[in-house]
């Protein structure tokens, strides 16, 4: 794990753990793709604690699932915040 990713993860991990299940519960019915976002986020958070874990596939699937973190028009600020945090993690991972 590179230092930039590690710092970005520390910055966002608590909010992601708190927000992602709530957004899934609130918006999952109208945005079923968020179920996949939740699974991928949980996988990233789990794997990131393992030294040398490769998260490339998870981030690639997140970009595909979220249309490169495009926030839908009919969602709350928390949903938007999750996509912004995930996009920032993705960028940090690939630096």
N, C-alpha and C positions, 0 to 999 in steps of 0.2 A: 504494500500500500504506500503510495507516495505521500509526502508530508502535506501537500495541499489538500488531497482527498481526506486524509486523516483529520485535519483541522476543520474542514467543511463538514465532515460527518459529526464531529463533536459538537459543532455549532447547531446542527439540525436534528440529531438523533432523538432527543426527547420529544420535540414537537411532532416529528413524524410518527413516533410510537403512539402519541396521543391523538393526533389528527386523522391518520389514515383509517383506523377502524370507524371513527365517527362519520367521516365523509362517505365511506363505503355503506354504512347503514342508512344515511340520509339520502344519498344520491344514487346508490347502486341500482335501484329499481329503474330509474330513467337513464342511467349511464352504466349499463352492465359491464362496459369495458373497465370500470373502476375496480371490479372484482379482481381482474388480472393485475391491475396496478397494485392493489393491496398485496397479492401473492408475491409479485416481483419485489416490491419494497421490503416485505418481510424476509425474503430470501437474501436481498442485498444486506440488510441489517444483520442477519444471522451470519452470513459468510464473511462479512467485513471484520468480524472478530477473529477469524482464522488467518494466520500469517500466510501470505502468498496466494490468497484466494483470487481467482479470476472472475471478475464481475462483468466481463465484456458482453456475454450473452444476455444477462439480465438487463443491462443498459440498452442494448440493441432492441430487445423486445419491448422495453418501456418506450423508446422513441417511436417504434412502430405502433404500439397500442394507443399512445397519446397523440399521435400525429405530430411528433416532435414537441411535445408538451404544450400543445394548443389548448387553451382553456375554453371550454364550452361557454356559450352566452348565458345559459340559464342556471348557473351554479353560484354558490356562496363564496365569500372571500377565503374561507378555510380551504375549499377545494382548490382555488387559485394558488393559495400559499403552498399547498402540497406540491403542485406541479412546478412552481418556481424553485422550491427546495430540491426536488428531484432533478430538475434541469441543472441546477448549480452543482449538485453532486456528480452528475454525469460529466459536466465540463471539467470538474476538478479531477475526476478519475482519469480522464484522457489527457491531462496536462503532463 
